[in-house]
Amino acid sequence: MSEHPEDDERIHRRADLLPEEQAAGSDDPEAQAEAILQESDERTDDPSGTRAESTQTPGSDHT
């Protein structure tokens, strides 16, 4: 788990699988939640980097 209790709570809440995740199954919902939240935090901390790397987000040539 995380070094921070508040992160542990976020992970625990996110480990409750969404319906499509339940249908697909998960061997380790807690590890899946931790990975999802870590990636989300990285995108939040670096929105311009995310925009540049994403194929779903328009780059600077689309603004």
N, C-alpha and C positions, 0 to 999 in steps of 0.2 A: 504494500500500500504506500501511500504518499507520506511525505514528511509533515504535512499540514492536516490537522483534523478536519478543517473545512473542505479540503480537497477530498478526503475520505468520504465525507457526506455527499458531495457531488457525485463521486464515483458510485456510491451505493444507490443513489436515486437514479442515475443513468443506467445502472445494471438491470433495472426493470425493463425488460425487452419490449420494443414496439411490436405491434402485431406482425409486421412483415419480418422482423427479426425472429419472432417466435416461430413463424412458419418455416424459416430457413434453419433455425436451430442455432445454438451457440454452446460450444464446449465449456467456455469460461466467460460468462457474462461480465464479471468484475474486470477481468483483463481487457475484454472488448471495450467496456465503458471507459476504462483508464486510457486506452489508446485513442478512442474517439475524442475524449475531452482534451487530451494532450495536443492532438492535431488541431482541434478547434481553438485552443488557447494560442497556439503558434500562429494561426491565421489571424486571430484577433490582435495579437501583438505586432504583426507585420502585414497590415492590409495592402500596402503597395507591393510588397513581395508576393503576396498571394495573388493579387491582380495580374502581376507579370507572369506568374507561373501557371495560372489557371487557364484551361481551355474553355471554361464556362463563363468566365468573367471577361468583359471587354478590356483590352489593353489600352494604353494611352493613345493609340492611333484611332480609337473609336470614340474619343471624347471630344 
